[in-house]
Amino acid sequence: MSGVLTPEVLIVGGGPAGLTAAARLAGRVRGEVLVLDRERQAGGIPRHSDHLGYGMRDLRTFISGPAYARRLVRAAESSGAAIRTQAMVTGWDADGNAQVTSPQGRFGIRAKAIVLATGARERPRTARLIPGDRPGGVYTTGQLQNLVHLHHGLPGHRAVVVGGELVSWSAVLTLREAGTQTVLLTTTYPSPESYAAFNLGGRLALRVPVATRTRVVRIMGRPRVEAVEIEDLGSGDRRVVECDTVVFTGDWIPDHELARQAGIELDDATRGPLTDTALRTSRPGVFAAGNLLHPVDTADVAALDGRHVADQVIAWLAGNRPDAPAVRLRAQEPFRWVAPGLLRPGDPAPSRRRLLLWPEALVRVPRVTVTQGGRVIGMRRLPWPASPGRVFRVPWSLLAAADPAGGDVTIGLYRGRAGNAG
Amino acid sequence: MNTGPQPVADVAIIGAGVVGSAIARELAGFELSVTLLEARADVGDGTSKANTAILHTGFDAKPGTLESRLVRRGYRLLSDYAHQAGIPVEHTGALLVAWDVDELAALPALKAKAEANGYDHCEIVDAAEVYRQIPDLGTGALGGLTVPDESIICTWTTSLALATDARLRGADLLLGHKVRAVSREGGITTVRCDAGDVAARWVINAAGLGCDTVDRLFGYDRFHVTPRRGELLVFDKLARPLVNRIVLPVPTARGKGVLVSPTIYGNIMLGPTAEDLDDRTATGTSEAGFDFLLSKGRKLMPRLLGEEVTASYAGLRAAIDAGDYLIEADTGQQYLLVGGIRSTGLTSAMAVGEYVRDLLADAGLRLAPCAVIPPAPRMPNIGEAFPRPYQDPAKIGSDPEYGRVVCFCERVTAGEIRDACRSPIPPADLSGLRRRTRAMNGRCQGFYCAAEVGALFERGRPAHREASEQRKVLA
C-alpha cells in the first residue's frame, strides 16, 4: 500500500485521549475518523496497568487498566472510527501530510484536522543523569509493566522504586504481583503526605518503607544491578541499599517529537504543545489532547480531554476560526506548569472547566491567586491539597476577571504574613 | 565435539576489536588460515564500541609518527571501504574553536602541523565565521580552525563489517576466548584459553586494553596500558539541528578535550572526559564526569542543555606511555605486537592491517593472494542520514516485517532485528543487538519497546531457531 489517505480527522495515538476523541467524532463528521497507533493493540498505557482504578471520571466505573483500554477501543470502533495499529507516524512531508510506516506499507495521510494524542513517558535513568554501572534490572514503570503484563517477564526479588508520584505505587503493585518485594521507595519530596491518595495502601497494606528527601546517586552491579547508593538531601549522608531491581517512576515528559517536527510551539514548562482552551496548537487544524499536554494526569482526565477536543475539532471543520489574540497563562511557584497555556476571548472553558497545575511542594490548604498586570484578579481557598506528584486542579471560574488585552495571567498561591500558604 | 588434534592456523589474532578485525580481514585475503580470538562474547565490544566515532584526517597527529602515517592512509582506506560495505559516514567537517588568546595563538601552529601531516585544507577563521558556521555556539569564541574533511562514522558497523568480511574470506572467529597463557614448541605457539586452545605459527596481539598483559605472556615488559576513561553524554535527536559539524577544542596535553559532535545516529554527543584509572573494567559513569561534561556543555552550547539526555556511556581508551603506536614483530617467536592504538585506531585500523601484512612478509611469511576474494559484505544501514527500512516502500512491500516498527524512538523494525539474529556474526545479547540495529538506544530507553524487542530477540536467536527446527523435525 502506498499513496495518500484522506480521512476527515486523523488522530495520532490510540490511548484514552485519542480513542475517546475518536468515539465522539465518528458519526458526527462527514468523512472518516482514523486513529493510528504504533503498538500492536490500541489502548495506550492502561493496557498494561493491571490494577483497579480506571474509568472513574469518564465512564463512571472502577475497572482495571486493561479492561478500561478494551472498553475505549470498543467504544471508538462501535461509533464508526477506524483504528489502525502497528501504524506509526514517523514525520511530516513538505505538504504537512503525516508519513506513516506500517506492515501494509509506507503511506501519507492528509486530513482536514489532526489531533495529536501521543501521551507521555517516564524519563529513564539516563535522562535523569544517574551515574554508575549500566546493568540489567533497571526499568521505568512502563517497561516493567510491559514485561510483567504483556510478556510475562519476571524482574528480580528486591526492588527499589524511585519516585513519589501516583505511578510509583502502580509500580509497587506490579512488582508485588510479580513476586518482587519493594524494599524501599525513595522520593525527593519531604513528606509522605505528598502521596496521600496512596499513603494508606502504601504504608499499611503494601508495607513499603519510604525514604523521603532522598535521591539515588549511583547504580551498582554488573551484569545485573546489585545495589543503589542513596543520599539524604538534608544531611548529605549516603548509604547503599542492596537490590536486584530498580524502577524509575514518574518524572514524565510528553512524547512531543511529532509536534516538534511539525514546528508546533511548545510550552517550556510542560514540554508539550502550547494550546488554548480549545486545545488548538500553533499550527492551524492541529489539536492536541491528553497527557501530551499535562504530564501527567490520570487516564480518565486524558480521556475527557479527548471528549473536549472532539467538540473543538467539529467547530473547526464547521469553519470556526479563532481570530482574537490570546494571553499567556503562567504558573508561579510552587507550581511547575499550568495547562492549557493560552486564554483566548470567545473560547470555551477548558476540559472539565478546570485548569491543571503541577505542584512541587505540599500545601495542605492552598489559597489560589490569579494575577494579571500586578493586580490580583482572583483568589480562592480550595478544599483539596496541592500535593507534589499529582495534578492540582483549579476551577476555571477563578479566571473570570481576566482581561484579554491585559497581558500574562499568573496562577500561584497566596503567601500570607507567615510567608507560607495554608 | 572434536577432541582430536587441533589444526594449526597460520596466524592467530588476539582481539576482535576494530584493529584485530581489520588485520584478520587483510590477512584472510591471502592463502593463509587465520583465526581471530576474542575474549568477549561479541566483536567490537571492548574499547572499539565506545569510541567517539570520528573518521580522522590525522591533521593533529604528531608529524613523522607511525600514527600520523597510518591515520592518513587509514582515512582513505576506510572511506572507500565504508562506501563498499555500506558503513554510514557523514562528511560533516570539524571546527576547532579557540576560547582564549592562548588557544587563538595556537591555531597557526596547528595549521602548520596539519600541513606537515600532509593535510592542507585547514583554514583559520575569525569569530564571526565561527558563529556563522555554528550559530548556537556559546558566547566567547575568539576564532577557529576548520578541518573540512573530519567525518563521523558508525564505529559499531565498522568493527562488525571488518570481522564479517574476515569470516567471509575464510577466517575463523572464536568468541569467548580469553587468553590465559601461551607456550611455544617446534615453531608453533599454543594460545591457551578456558574455552579451548588454539595453535598458530604466528600470533598477533591486538588485545587493546589487554595488550600489555598478553605482551608479558611472550616475555616482554616494554609498556603499560593505562585505561583512560572517557564519559560521553548523548543528547536527544531533537537537538540535532543545533550542531551540524564536529566542534573541537584546541588540544591540550591530556588528549583532545571535550567536543560536541553530531553522531551518525542523529544525536548530539558531548564528551569525552579523560580520567586515568587502574581498573580496566571501570566502564561505569560518575557524578564528577557528568558534572564536568555539563559544565563544559553549558559554555560550549547552552541550548544543548535544554534538551534531554538520551544516553550516557563510558569507554576506556588504551593509553600507553609511548607517544606513538607500537607495532613490532618478533621474528624469533613469530609474535607481533599491535599496541598503543588510541582512539585514532578506528580510522587507522585498515592501514594497520596493511602495515602488519608488510611486517609479516618482511619476516618471511609467504603471502599469496587468494584467487577469489568475496566482495565486502553489505551491512544494514543504521545511519540516520541514509535510507532505513522503515522509509523504504519497496522493502516493506517485499517483506512487511520491515514495516513493523518495534523500537519507536529509533524506528527499528522487526525485519531488522530478525536479520541481525540471522547475520554471520549474530548478537550475543541485547547490547549486541543494540549495536547492530539501534533498538532501545533511543530516548525512551525501553519504556515502550524493551519487552517486545527482548521477545523478538529471544525468538530470533540462533539457539532458539535450532531448537524450534529440531522440534519441527521431531513432530
Interface residues (C-beta under 8 A of the other chain):
Chain A: S2 R38 E39 R40 Q86 M88 T90 T101 S102 P103 Q104 G105 R106 R121 E122 R123 P124 R125 T126 A127 L129 P131 G132 D133 R134 Y139 T140 G142 Q143 N146 L147 L150 H151 G153 V217 R218 I253 E257 R260
Chain B: L238 T283 G284 T285 S286 E287 G289 F290 L294 E308 V309 T310 A311 S312 Y390 Q391 D392 P393 I396 G397 P400 E401 G403 R404 V405 F408 R411 T413 R443 C444 Q445 G446 F447 Y448 A450 A451 E452 G454 A455
